[in-house]
Amino acid sequence: MDAIDRKILTVLQEDASLSVAEIGSRVGLSSTPCWKRIQRLEADGVIQKRVALIDQDKIGLGITVFVSIETGDHSQAWLDRFAESVSAMPEVMEFHRMAGDVDYMLRVVVPDIQGYDKFYKKLIATVPLKNVTSRFAMQKIKSTTSLPIS
């Protein structure tokens, strides 16, 4: 990946709806070489997909909860079952296995406290858990999907 590929990725992170001609213009390429680079970046898995970013508050999902999970079972079978269950929950936006005093961290979006309670009951019914700690976000100060490409 060279400097032009990085510029293309930066432009696409800002606005993936731009035409290939506009992207090429911004990075100093004509349309055909720009399109070939984008296709290669997609084929290589660097560009995973292009999506629309939606304001969660405007669609009634105003509550963000960070959920820390500790487990007493660290077996592969337990993880496979837990990962399958949690990955199928549409409220879960991110799901990470952690190092340190917490085993897993989830970012969950729900419409309200009752929605979180429903999610919580579904979560604790999946597999045995040692501890679940919920932290409710009060204000979103920064949120970005753009990676710092240099």
MODELLER restraints for C-alpha pairs under 7 A, 6 or more apart:
rsr = mdl.restraints
at = mdl.atoms
rsr.add(forms.Gaussian(group=physical.xy_distance, feature=features.Distance(at['CA:4:A'], at['CA:27:A']), mean=6.48, stdev=0.5))
rsr.add(forms.Gaussian(group=physical.xy_distance, feature=features.Distance(at['CA:5:A'], at['CA:37:A']), mean=6.96, stdev=0.5))
rsr.add(forms.Gaussian(group=physical.xy_distance, feature=features.Distance(at['CA:6:A'], at['CA:149:A']), mean=6.48, stdev=0.5))
rsr.add(forms.Gaussian(group=physical.xy_distance, feature=features.Distance(at['CA:7:A'], at['CA:27:A']), mean=6.07, stdev=0.5))
rsr.add(forms.Gaussian(group=physical.xy_distance, feature=features.Distance(at['CA:8:A'], at['CA:23:A']), mean=6.81, stdev=0.5))
rsr.add(forms.Gaussian(group=physical.xy_distance, feature=features.Distance(at['CA:8:A'], at['CA:27:A']), mean=6.46, stdev=0.5))
rsr.add(forms.Gaussian(group=physical.xy_distance, feature=features.Distance(at['CA:10:A'], at['CA:149:A']), mean=6.67, stdev=0.5))
rsr.add(forms.Gaussian(group=physical.xy_distance, feature=features.Distance(at['CA:11:A'], at['CA:23:A']), mean=6.75, stdev=0.5))
rsr.add(forms.Gaussian(group=physical.xy_distance, feature=features.Distance(at['CA:13:A'], at['CA:146:A']), mean=5.53, stdev=0.5))
rsr.add(forms.Gaussian(group=physical.xy_distance, feature=features.Distance(at['CA:16:A'], at['CA:50:A']), mean=6.48, stdev=0.5))
rsr.add(forms.Gaussian(group=physical.xy_distance, feature=features.Distance(at['CA:20:A'], at['CA:31:A']), mean=5.73, stdev=0.5))
rsr.add(forms.Gaussian(group=physical.xy_distance, feature=features.Distance(at['CA:20:A'], at['CA:34:A']), mean=6.73, stdev=0.5))
rsr.add(forms.Gaussian(group=physical.xy_distance, feature=features.Distance(at['CA:20:A'], at['CA:35:A']), mean=6.21, stdev=0.5))
rsr.add(forms.Gaussian(group=physical.xy_distance, feature=features.Distance(at['CA:21:A'], at['CA:30:A']), mean=6.72, stdev=0.5))
rsr.add(forms.Gaussian(group=physical.xy_distance, feature=features.Distance(at['CA:21:A'], at['CA:31:A']), mean=4.86, stdev=0.5))
rsr.add(forms.Gaussian(group=physical.xy_distance, feature=features.Distance(at['CA:24:A'], at['CA:30:A']), mean=5.38, stdev=0.5))
rsr.add(forms.Gaussian(group=physical.xy_distance, feature=features.Distance(at['CA:24:A'], at['CA:31:A']), mean=5.65, stdev=0.5))
rsr.add(forms.Gaussian(group=physical.xy_distance, feature=features.Distance(at['CA:24:A'], at['CA:34:A']), mean=5.41, stdev=0.5))
rsr.add(forms.Gaussian(group=physical.xy_distance, feature=features.Distance(at['CA:41:A'], at['CA:47:A']), mean=5.67, stdev=0.5))
rsr.add(forms.Gaussian(group=physical.xy_distance, feature=features.Distance(at['CA:42:A'], at['CA:48:A']), mean=6.40, stdev=0.5))
rsr.add(forms.Gaussian(group=physical.xy_distance, feature=features.Distance(at['CA:56:A'], at['CA:62:A']), mean=6.12, stdev=0.5))
rsr.add(forms.Gaussian(group=physical.xy_distance, feature=features.Distance(at['CA:60:A'], at['CA:111:A']), mean=5.45, stdev=0.5))
rsr.add(forms.Gaussian(group=physical.xy_distance, feature=features.Distance(at['CA:61:A'], at['CA:109:A']), mean=6.02, stdev=0.5))
rsr.add(forms.Gaussian(group=physical.xy_distance, feature=features.Distance(at['CA:61:A'], at['CA:110:A']), mean=4.98, stdev=0.5))
rsr.add(forms.Gaussian(group=physical.xy_distance, feature=features.Distance(at['CA:61:A'], at['CA:111:A']), mean=4.06, stdev=0.5))
rsr.add(forms.Gaussian(group=physical.xy_distance, feature=features.Distance(at['CA:62:A'], at['CA:110:A']), mean=6.62, stdev=0.5))
rsr.add(forms.Gaussian(group=physical.xy_distance, feature=features.Distance(at['CA:62:A'], at['CA:111:A']), mean=5.44, stdev=0.5))
rsr.add(forms.Gaussian(group=physical.xy_distance, feature=features.Distance(at['CA:62:A'], at['CA:112:A']), mean=6.98, stdev=0.5))
rsr.add(forms.Gaussian(group=physical.xy_distance, feature=features.Distance(at['CA:63:A'], at['CA:109:A']), mean=5.61, stdev=0.5))
rsr.add(forms.Gaussian(group=physical.xy_distance, feature=features.Distance(at['CA:63:A'], at['CA:110:A']), mean=5.28, stdev=0.5))
rsr.add(forms.Gaussian(group=physical.xy_distance, feature=features.Distance(at['CA:63:A'], at['CA:111:A']), mean=5.79, stdev=0.5))
rsr.add(forms.Gaussian(group=physical.xy_distance, feature=features.Distance(at['CA:63:A'], at['CA:112:A']), mean=5.90, stdev=0.5))
rsr.add(forms.Gaussian(group=physical.xy_distance, feature=features.Distance(at['CA:64:A'], at['CA:107:A']), mean=6.98, stdev=0.5))
rsr.add(forms.Gaussian(group=physical.xy_distance, feature=features.Distance(at['CA:64:A'], at['CA:108:A']), mean=5.69, stdev=0.5))
rsr.add(forms.Gaussian(group=physical.xy_distance, feature=features.Distance(at['CA:64:A'], at['CA:109:A']), mean=4.62, stdev=0.5))
rsr.add(forms.Gaussian(group=physical.xy_distance, feature=features.Distance(at['CA:64:A'], at['CA:110:A']), mean=6.63, stdev=0.5))
rsr.add(forms.Gaussian(group=physical.xy_distance, feature=features.Distance(at['CA:64:A'], at['CA:136:A']), mean=6.09, stdev=0.5))
rsr.add(forms.Gaussian(group=physical.xy_distance, feature=features.Distance(at['CA:64:A'], at['CA:137:A']), mean=5.53, stdev=0.5))
rsr.add(forms.Gaussian(group=physical.xy_distance, feature=features.Distance(at['CA:65:A'], at['CA:107:A']), mean=5.88, stdev=0.5))
rsr.add(forms.Gaussian(group=physical.xy_distance, feature=features.Distance(at['CA:65:A'], at['CA:108:A']), mean=5.10, stdev=0.5))
rsr.add(forms.Gaussian(group=physical.xy_distance, feature=features.Distance(at['CA:65:A'], at['CA:109:A']), mean=6.34, stdev=0.5))
rsr.add(forms.Gaussian(group=physical.xy_distance, feature=features.Distance(at['CA:65:A'], at['CA:134:A']), mean=6.37, stdev=0.5))
rsr.add(forms.Gaussian(group=physical.xy_distance, feature=features.Distance(at['CA:65:A'], at['CA:135:A']), mean=5.50, stdev=0.5))
rsr.add(forms.Gaussian(group=physical.xy_distance, feature=features.Distance(at['CA:65:A'], at['CA:136:A']), mean=4.53, stdev=0.5))
rsr.add(forms.Gaussian(group=physical.xy_distance, feature=features.Distance(at['CA:65:A'], at['CA:137:A']), mean=5.98, stdev=0.5))
rsr.add(forms.Gaussian(group=physical.xy_distance, feature=features.Distance(at['CA:66:A'], at['CA:105:A']), mean=6.93, stdev=0.5))
rsr.add(forms.Gaussian(group=physical.xy_distance, feature=features.Distance(at['CA:66:A'], at['CA:106:A']), mean=5.66, stdev=0.5))
rsr.add(forms.Gaussian(group=physical.xy_distance, feature=features.Distance(at['CA:66:A'], at['CA:107:A']), mean=4.75, stdev=0.5))
rsr.add(forms.Gaussian(group=physical.xy_distance, feature=features.Distance(at['CA:66:A'], at['CA:108:A']), mean=6.31, stdev=0.5))
rsr.add(forms.Gaussian(group=physical.xy_distance, feature=features.Distance(at['CA:66:A'], at['CA:134:A']), mean=5.86, stdev=0.5))
rsr.add(forms.Gaussian(group=physical.xy_distance, feature=features.Distance(at['CA:66:A'], at['CA:135:A']), mean=5.07, stdev=0.5))
rsr.add(forms.Gaussian(group=physical.xy_distance, feature=features.Distance(at['CA:66:A'], at['CA:136:A']), mean=6.42, stdev=0.5))
rsr.add(forms.Gaussian(group=physical.xy_distance, feature=features.Distance(at['CA:67:A'], at['CA:105:A']), mean=5.60, stdev=0.5))
rsr.add(forms.Gaussian(group=physical.xy_distance, feature=features.Distance(at['CA:67:A'], at['CA:106:A']), mean=4.96, stdev=0.5))
rsr.add(forms.Gaussian(group=physical.xy_distance, feature=features.Distance(at['CA:67:A'], at['CA:107:A']), mean=6.41, stdev=0.5))
rsr.add(forms.Gaussian(group=physical.xy_distance, feature=features.Distance(at['CA:67:A'], at['CA:132:A']), mean=6.78, stdev=0.5))
rsr.add(forms.Gaussian(group=physical.xy_distance, feature=features.Distance(at['CA:67:A'], at['CA:133:A']), mean=5.62, stdev=0.5))
rsr.add(forms.Gaussian(group=physical.xy_distance, feature=features.Distance(at['CA:67:A'], at['CA:134:A']), mean=4.58, stdev=0.5))
rsr.add(forms.Gaussian(group=physical.xy_distance, feature=features.Distance(at['CA:67:A'], at['CA:135:A']), mean=6.28, stdev=0.5))
rsr.add(forms.Gaussian(group=physical.xy_distance, feature=features.Distance(at['CA:68:A'], at['CA:102:A']), mean=6.24, stdev=0.5))
rsr.add(forms.Gaussian(group=physical.xy_distance, feature=features.Distance(at['CA:68:A'], at['CA:104:A']), mean=5.89, stdev=0.5))
rsr.add(forms.Gaussian(group=physical.xy_distance, feature=features.Distance(at['CA:68:A'], at['CA:105:A']), mean=4.69, stdev=0.5))
rsr.add(forms.Gaussian(group=physical.xy_distance, feature=features.Distance(at['CA:68:A'], at['CA:106:A']), mean=6.58, stdev=0.5))
rsr.add(forms.Gaussian(group=physical.xy_distance, feature=features.Distance(at['CA:68:A'], at['CA:132:A']), mean=5.73, stdev=0.5))
rsr.add(forms.Gaussian(group=physical.xy_distance, feature=features.Distance(at['CA:68:A'], at['CA:133:A']), mean=5.06, stdev=0.5))
rsr.add(forms.Gaussian(group=physical.xy_distance, feature=features.Distance(at['CA:68:A'], at['CA:134:A']), mean=6.48, stdev=0.5))
rsr.add(forms.Gaussian(group=physical.xy_distance, feature=features.Distance(at['CA:69:A'], at['CA:102:A']), mean=6.07, stdev=0.5))
rsr.add(forms.Gaussian(group=physical.xy_distance, feature=features.Distance(at['CA:69:A'], at['CA:103:A']), mean=5.81, stdev=0.5))
rsr.add(forms.Gaussian(group=physical.xy_distance, feature=features.Distance(at['CA:69:A'], at['CA:104:A']), mean=5.01, stdev=0.5))
rsr.add(forms.Gaussian(group=physical.xy_distance, feature=features.Distance(at['CA:69:A'], at['CA:105:A']), mean=6.21, stdev=0.5))
rsr.add(forms.Gaussian(group=physical.xy_distance, feature=features.Distance(at['CA:69:A'], at['CA:131:A']), mean=5.75, stdev=0.5))
rsr.add(forms.Gaussian(group=physical.xy_distance, feature=features.Distance(at['CA:69:A'], at['CA:132:A']), mean=4.69, stdev=0.5))
rsr.add(forms.Gaussian(group=physical.xy_distance, feature=features.Distance(at['CA:69:A'], at['CA:133:A']), mean=6.52, stdev=0.5))
rsr.add(forms.Gaussian(group=physical.xy_distance, feature=features.Distance(at['CA:70:A'], at['CA:102:A']), mean=5.45, stdev=0.5))
rsr.add(forms.Gaussian(group=physical.xy_distance, feature=features.Distance(at['CA:70:A'], at['CA:103:A']), mean=5.01, stdev=0.5))
rsr.add(forms.Gaussian(group=physical.xy_distance, feature=features.Distance(at['CA:70:A'], at['CA:104:A']), mean=6.68, stdev=0.5))
rsr.add(forms.Gaussian(group=physical.xy_distance, feature=features.Distance(at['CA:70:A'], at['CA:129:A']), mean=6.44, stdev=0.5))
rsr.add(forms.Gaussian(group=physical.xy_distance, feature=features.Distance(at['CA:70:A'], at['CA:130:A']), mean=5.34, stdev=0.5))
rsr.add(forms.Gaussian(group=physical.xy_distance, feature=features.Distance(at['CA:70:A'], at['CA:131:A']), mean=4.97, stdev=0.5))
rsr.add(forms.Gaussian(group=physical.xy_distance, feature=features.Distance(at['CA:70:A'], at['CA:132:A']), mean=6.50, stdev=0.5))
rsr.add(forms.Gaussian(group=physical.xy_distance, feature=features.Distance(at['CA:71:A'], at['CA:103:A']), mean=6.72, stdev=0.5))
rsr.add(forms.Gaussian(group=physical.xy_distance, feature=features.Distance(at['CA:71:A'], at['CA:129:A']), mean=4.87, stdev=0.5))
rsr.add(forms.Gaussian(group=physical.xy_distance, feature=features.Distance(at['CA:71:A'], at['CA:130:A']), mean=4.59, stdev=0.5))
rsr.add(forms.Gaussian(group=physical.xy_distance, feature=features.Distance(at['CA:71:A'], at['CA:131:A']), mean=6.71, stdev=0.5))
rsr.add(forms.Gaussian(group=physical.xy_distance, feature=features.Distance(at['CA:72:A'], at['CA:129:A']), mean=6.87, stdev=0.5))
rsr.add(forms.Gaussian(group=physical.xy_distance, feature=features.Distance(at['CA:72:A'], at['CA:130:A']), mean=5.71, stdev=0.5))
rsr.add(forms.Gaussian(group=physical.xy_distance, feature=features.Distance(at['CA:82:A'], at['CA:126:A']), mean=6.71, stdev=0.5))
rsr.add(forms.Gaussian(group=physical.xy_distance, feature=features.Distance(at['CA:82:A'], at['CA:127:A']), mean=6.35, stdev=0.5))
rsr.add(forms.Gaussian(group=physical.xy_distance, feature=features.Distance(at['CA:85:A'], at['CA:126:A']), mean=6.50, stdev=0.5))
rsr.add(forms.Gaussian(group=physical.xy_distance, feature=features.Distance(at['CA:91:A'], at['CA:108:A']), mean=5.32, stdev=0.5))
rsr.add(forms.Gaussian(group=physical.xy_distance, feature=features.Distance(at['CA:91:A'], at['CA:109:A']), mean=5.33, stdev=0.5))
rsr.add(forms.Gaussian(group=physical.xy_distance, feature=features.Distance(at['CA:91:A'], at['CA:110:A']), mean=6.33, stdev=0.5))
rsr.add(forms.Gaussian(group=physical.xy_distance, feature=features.Distance(at['CA:92:A'], at['CA:106:A']), mean=6.53, stdev=0.5))
rsr.add(forms.Gaussian(group=physical.xy_distance, feature=features.Distance(at['CA:92:A'], at['CA:107:A']), mean=5.88, stdev=0.5))
rsr.add(forms.Gaussian(group=physical.xy_distance, feature=features.Distance(at['CA:92:A'], at['CA:108:A']), mean=4.50, stdev=0.5))
rsr.add(forms.Gaussian(group=physical.xy_distance, feature=features.Distance(at['CA:92:A'], at['CA:109:A']), mean=6.69, stdev=0.5))
rsr.add(forms.Gaussian(group=physical.xy_distance, feature=features.Distance(at['CA:93:A'], at['CA:107:A']), mean=5.49, stdev=0.5))
rsr.add(forms.Gaussian(group=physical.xy_distance, feature=features.Distance(at['CA:93:A'], at['CA:108:A']), mean=5.65, stdev=0.5))
rsr.add(forms.Gaussian(group=physical.xy_distance, feature=features.Distance(at['CA:94:A'], at['CA:106:A']), mean=5.49, stdev=0.5))
rsr.add(forms.Gaussian(group=physical.xy_distance, feature=features.Distance(at['CA:94:A'], at['CA:107:A']), mean=5.04, stdev=0.5))
rsr.add(forms.Gaussian(group=physical.xy_distance, feature=features.Distance(at['CA:95:A'], at['CA:105:A']), mean=5.91, stdev=0.5))
rsr.add(forms.Gaussian(group=physical.xy_distance, feature=features.Distance(at['CA:95:A'], at['CA:106:A']), mean=4.65, stdev=0.5))
rsr.add(forms.Gaussian(group=physical.xy_distance, feature=features.Distance(at['CA:95:A'], at['CA:107:A']), mean=6.74, stdev=0.5))
rsr.add(forms.Gaussian(group=physical.xy_distance, feature=features.Distance(at['CA:96:A'], at['CA:104:A']), mean=5.56, stdev=0.5))
rsr.add(forms.Gaussian(group=physical.xy_distance, feature=features.Distance(at['CA:96:A'], at['CA:105:A']), mean=5.23, stdev=0.5))
rsr.add(forms.Gaussian(group=physical.xy_distance, feature=features.Distance(at['CA:96:A'], at['CA:106:A']), mean=6.47, stdev=0.5))
rsr.add(forms.Gaussian(group=physical.xy_distance, feature=features.Distance(at['CA:97:A'], at['CA:103:A']), mean=5.90, stdev=0.5))
rsr.add(forms.Gaussian(group=physical.xy_distance, feature=features.Distance(at['CA:97:A'], at['CA:104:A']), mean=4.51, stdev=0.5))
rsr.add(forms.Gaussian(group=physical.xy_distance, feature=features.Distance(at['CA:97:A'], at['CA:105:A']), mean=6.57, stdev=0.5))
rsr.add(forms.Gaussian(group=physical.xy_distance, feature=features.Distance(at['CA:98:A'], at['CA:104:A']), mean=5.31, stdev=0.5))
rsr.add(forms.Gaussian(group=physical.xy_distance, feature=features.Distance(at['CA:98:A'], at['CA:105:A']), mean=6.85, stdev=0.5))
rsr.add(forms.Gaussian(group=physical.xy_distance, feature=features.Distance(at['CA:110:A'], at['CA:116:A']), mean=5.94, stdev=0.5))
